[in-house]
């Protein structure tokens, strides 16, 4: 299967699919952290390359409820972010998953098909993650674990905080590759 992992610099999801024999590529404006096929450019430039599946992790800066207190000062940025989500949802790809935290996508476009947590996939942490699915089944939890630590929410301010918070947990990436690949 040809898989596009959109807006992913880490390479975690791409690697999970490649490890299962798929031809997965990532695309982001940043360099990739894990070597592999990676387009360092705007994902809009590669959407029509004949992908079978796209898993997109669009930036949540102007979409997530965690930034709601700044929304009133960033109306245009939020509108642009919502248009980008719509573009991804309507990409010419048969199977699509859009991943984002709880936020305005749910009220401005549509409710998510599923909300998952890292602790459902082997990580003892909390981070509610919404999935908007097209022609894909809901993810089935693979390894429910005890512990509900909110490490992501409690990260100290730093210049890399946004990047650290945006990484997909490997258990979730593996579940996507196993169940959707």
RAPE-V368513 format. One record per residue. N is the residue number from 1. SS is DSSP state (H for helix, E for strand, L for the rest). PHI is phi in radians with two decimals (999 if undefined). NEAR is the number of other ideal C-beta (glycine too) atoms within 10 Angstrom. Layout:
n = {N	N}
ss = {SS	SS}
phi = {PHI	PHI}
near = {NEAR	NEAR}
This chain:
n = {1	2	3	4	5	6	7	8	9	10	11	12	13	14	15	16	17	18	19	20	21	22	23	24	25	26	27	28	29	30	31	32	33	34	35	36	37	38	39	40	41	42	43	44	45	46	47	48	49	50	51	52	53	54	55	56	57	58	59	60	61	62	63	64	65	66	67	68	69	70	71	72	73	74	75	76	77	78	79	80	81	82	83	84	85	86	87	88	89	90	91	92	93	94	95	96	97	98	99	100	101	102	103	104	105	106	107	108	109	110	111	112	113	114	115	116	117	118	119	120	121	122	123	124	125	126	127	128	129	130	131	132	133	134	135	136	137	138	139	140	141	142	143	144	145	146	147	148	149	150	151	152	153	154	155	156	157	158	159	160	161	162	163	164	165	166	167	168	169	170	171	172	173	174	175	176	177	178	179	180	181}
ss = {L	E	E	E	E	E	L	L	L	L	L	H	H	H	H	H	H	H	L	L	L	L	E	E	E	E	E	E	L	L	L	L	L	L	L	L	L	E	E	E	L	L	H	H	H	L	L	L	L	L	L	L	E	E	E	E	L	L	L	L	L	L	L	E	H	H	H	H	H	H	H	H	H	L	H	H	H	H	H	H	H	H	H	H	H	H	H	H	H	L	L	L	L	L	E	E	E	E	E	E	E	L	E	L	H	H	H	H	L	L	L	L	L	E	E	E	L	H	H	H	E	L	L	L	E	L	L	L	E	E	E	E	E	E	L	L	L	L	L	L	L	L	E	L	L	L	L	L	E	L	L	L	L	L	L	L	L	L	L	L	H	H	H	H	H	H	L	L	L	H	H	H	H	H	H	H	H	H	H	H	L}
phi = {999	-1.63	-2.09	-1.86	-1.86	-1.47	1.06	-2.19	-1.66	-1.26	1.46	-1.15	-1.22	-0.97	-1.12	-1.06	-1.26	-1.08	-1.12	-1.83	1.55	-1.55	-1.69	-1.82	-2.27	-1.91	-2.56	-2.80	-1.30	-1.71	-1.13	-1.49	-1.50	-1.91	-0.98	2.82	-1.22	-2.52	-1.66	-1.63	-2.96	-1.18	-1.07	-1.01	-1.32	-2.14	-1.11	-1.81	-1.57	1.40	-1.30	-1.61	-2.55	-2.21	-1.99	-1.98	-2.11	-1.11	-0.96	-1.79	-0.84	-1.82	-2.09	-1.32	-1.09	-1.08	-1.88	-1.01	-1.13	-1.76	-0.99	-1.07	-1.65	-2.33	-1.08	-1.17	-1.07	-1.18	-1.07	-1.10	-1.13	-1.17	-1.13	-1.12	-1.05	-1.07	-1.06	-1.14	-1.08	-1.80	-1.07	-1.37	-2.28	-1.12	-2.06	-2.41	-2.22	-1.86	-2.01	-2.87	-1.19	-1.05	-3.04	-1.37	-1.00	-1.09	-1.74	-1.71	-2.08	-2.93	-1.17	-1.24	-1.36	-2.76	-2.13	-2.04	-2.29	-0.98	-1.16	-1.42	-2.31	1.69	-2.06	-1.39	-2.32	-1.93	-3.02	-1.04	-2.23	-1.56	-2.16	-1.83	-2.00	-2.24	1.03	-2.29	-1.36	-1.11	-1.23	-1.69	-0.93	-1.84	-2.81	-1.25	-2.14	-1.29	1.65	-2.42	-1.50	-1.71	-1.03	-1.07	-1.13	-1.65	-1.03	-1.20	-1.04	-2.85	-1.22	-1.78	-1.00	-1.07	-1.16	-1.10	-1.25	-1.55	-1.15	-1.38	-1.17	-1.07	-1.11	-1.22	-1.04	-1.12	-1.12	-1.05	-1.15	-1.21	-1.58	-1.84	-1.50}
near = {15	15	26	27	33	27	23	29	20	22	24	20	26	27	21	25	27	20	13	14	10	18	13	27	22	30	26	21	12	12	9	21	15	14	8	14	13	20	17	12	11	13	23	13	10	15	19	10	13	8	23	15	23	25	28	25	24	19	15	23	15	20	26	17	14	15	16	11	8	12	15	8	7	14	10	8	14	19	12	11	21	17	10	19	19	13	14	22	16	11	20	10	22	12	16	21	24	25	24	23	19	16	21	20	24	16	8	14	15	10	10	20	16	14	15	20	17	24	21	20	22	17	19	12	16	15	17	13	20	20	19	22	17	16	11	19	10	12	21	10	15	14	12	10	15	6	10	11	13	10	14	18	12	7	13	5	5	9	6	8	12	12	13	12	16	18	17	22	21	17	19	25	24	22	21	24	23	14	13	20	16}
